[in-house]
Amino acid sequence: MDKKNYLRIVAAFIIALMFIIVPADKMVNDQSFDLTYKFIWNLGVPEGDIFPYVINVPLISAQIFGVLAIVWLLNRVK
């Protein structure tokens, strides 16, 4: 297996993990507070609380773009 294929596999694994452990915000009156990382199955309203956790879409998009940009730059190196 050459270096480029190995790099693509690692990048795909990292992006897959980004969809399992996601950045989440606590929504209070349509405003976000308390940025944290949560497992995807722990989103929603936690027990003993009334405010839900939702995915921070701009942050996860920026993370994925960052990983893809790094992979693209590393693939250009000969």
Rosetta blueprint (number, residue, H / E / L):
1 M L
2 D L
3 K H
4 K H
5 N H
6 Y H
7 L H
8 R H
9 I H
10 V H
11 A H
12 A H
13 F H
14 I H
15 I H
16 A H
17 L H
18 M H
19 F L
20 I L
21 I E
22 V E
23 P E
24 A E
25 D E
26 K E
27 M E
28 V E
29 N L
30 D L
31 Q E
32 S E
33 F E
34 D E
35 L E
36 T E
37 Y E
38 K E
39 F E
40 I H
41 W H
42 N H
43 L L
44 G E
45 V L
46 P L
47 E L
48 G L
49 D L
50 I L
51 F L
52 P L
53 Y E
54 V E
55 I E
56 N L
57 V H
58 P H
59 L H
60 I H
61 S H
62 A H
63 Q H
64 I H
65 F H
66 G H
67 V H
68 L H
69 A H
70 I H
71 V H
72 W H
73 L H
74 L H
75 N H
76 R H
77 V L
78 K L
